[in-house]
Amino acid sequence: MSELRYNRAFKKGLAAILFCIILCSSIVVFFIISKIQYDQLVSDMKPLEATIVDIDLEIHHKGPDKQEIYIEYEVDGVVYSRELETDTAISFAAGTGAHYSVGDKIQIFYDPQNPEIIASPRSQSVGMFWVVFALLSLAFILFILRWMIKSRRKFLVTQEEYDKEGEEIKRSKLAAKQQKKQAKLERKTGIRKQGK
């Protein structure tokens, strides 16, 4: 009796599922770690209201526009001015994404030991959206993985069938490559004819 093995479709599907599991798990772990880091960052800081004094708008033709936000805030009678940058906190709304106007009040956190060190409020909604999305995707992927494992016998083929499948894949790839080459040649020929 010929030895049985899993077909190529099963192997590719399994590899894709494992990749998706790693990706979704990484998203969840990233947001959990960033939440812990952010909580540690602001744990010794105090909340304060800052005023937006200037905005430079960077217009991007590809991708979203970016606002460079400049703020002023007062601590113990001393006024501090600085740009609200994304590195002021592990944040999803620090200087980008949200749109503000000059004169708007925004909440920040400052370090009482060094008021020049600030953090902007973290956008919880964005973080939670991606965590929920990743968890739902992970649940769906695990359901598919469970189904594949339960019905794995359906994907068993003989060595001859496995080799035949491989040859068919090679032939289809070669045919697609030749078709692409032919189409490119026809386009070049058409351009030459138009040029004449």
N, C-alpha and C positions, 0 to 999 in steps of 0.2 A: 504493500500500500504506500502511495506517495505521501511524503511528509507535508503536513498542512502548516500554513503560516498566514499572518494577517496581511490583507491586501494593502495597496499603496494609499487608497482613499482613507482607510482606517488610521494608518500611520500619520498621514498629513493632518487629518482631523484631530488626532490626539495631540500632535505637536502644537497645533493652533490653539487648542483648549488650554494646554499647559502654559503657553505664552500669555493668553488672556487672564488666566488665574494669577500668574506672577504680576502682570500689569495692574490688575484691579487691587490685588493685595498691596502692591507698592503705593498706589494712590491712597488707600486707607491708612497705611503706616505713615506715609508722608504727612497727612493732615493731622494725625494723632500726635506725631512728634512736633510738628509746627505749633500745635495748640499748647503742648506742654512747654515748649520754648517761649512762646508768647506770654503764657501765664507767669513763668519765671521772670521774664523781662519786666513786666509791669507790676510784679508783686510788691516791690519796694518803691514804686513810683506813686505820685499823687495826681489826681485828675485836675485839669485846668482848662478854661475856655480861652481859645486863641482867636484872633481876628485875621482874616485874609486881607492883605494889603495890596497884593499885586498878583497878576496871573499872566503868564506867557503861554500862549496856545501854539503848540506844534501841530501843524496839519500834515497828516500822512495820507498820501493817495492810496497806499496799500496798508490796510490795517486801521485800527482806531486812532483818533486824534489823541494827543497827550497834553495834559495841562501841567505846567510847572508852577506850583503854588508857593507863594511867599507869605509867611505868617509873622505876626507879632504877638507876644504874650508877656505878661508882667509877673515877676516873682519877687516878693519883698521889696517893692518899689523900683526894681531894675527891669527895664524893658529889653526883651531879647527879640532879635529878628533872625529868621533863617528860612531856608527853602524846605518845604515838606517833601522829602524824598522817600522812595520806596524802602531805602535802607534805614529809615527811622524806626521801623518795626517789621516783624515778620507779619506782613499785612497784605490784604487783597484790595485795599482801597486807599493806599497811601500815595497820593499824588497822581494816580492814574485811575481810569475807570469811572470814578465819580466826577461830576461836573459841578463846579462852584462858581460863585461870582465874588467880586471885590466887595468887602464889607460883611460877608457871611461869617458867622461864628461857628467854629468847629471845636470839638473836644479833643484834647491831647492828654498825654501823661508826661510828667517831667520828673527827673531825678532830683530830689531835694538837696543831695550833696553836690550835684553839678547840674544846674537848671538848663544848661545848653544841650544836655542829653534828653531827647524826647522820643516818644513813641506815639504813633497815630492809632486810633481805634481800629481794631481788627474786624473785618467784615465777616461776621459769623454765618450770614446767609449763604455766601459763596462757598465757604468751606463745607458747610453742612450739605449743600446741594451735591458737591462732588463726592462726599463720603457716602451719602444715600445712593447716588447713582452707581458708584463703584460697588457698594454692597448688594444692590439689586442685580447688577450685571454679574457679580460673583455667584449669587444664588442661582441665576439662570444658567450660567456656565457649568456649575456643579451639577445641576439637574441634567444637562446634556451629557456630562461626563458619566454620571450614574447610569443613564440610558445606554450609552455606548458600552460600558462595562457589562451591563446586564445582557445586552444583545450582541456581545462580541463574537459569538459563534457564527453569526450571519456574515461576518467579514473574513472568515477563514477560506483560503483558497489553496490549491496545490501549487507546488513549485513551478510546474509547467504554466499554469494560469498566471502566476505571479510574473514570470519571465515574459509571457505573451502581453500582459498588461503594460510592462515596461517598454516593450518594442513598439506597442501602439502609441504610447505617450511620446516616444522618440520620433516616430513617423509624423504624428500630428504637429509636433514642434517644428520639425524640418519643413513640413508643408506650409505652416504659417510663416516661417522665415522666408521661404521661396516666394510665397504670395506677396509678402511685404517688399521683397527685392524687385519682383515683377512690377508692382504698383509704382515703385520709385523710378524704375526704368521708363515706364509709360509716361510718368509725369515729366521726366527729363526730355523724352522724345517729343511730347506735346509742346513743351516750352520752346524747343528748337524750331519746330514747325511754325509756331506763332511768330518767332523771331524772323523767319524768312519772309 
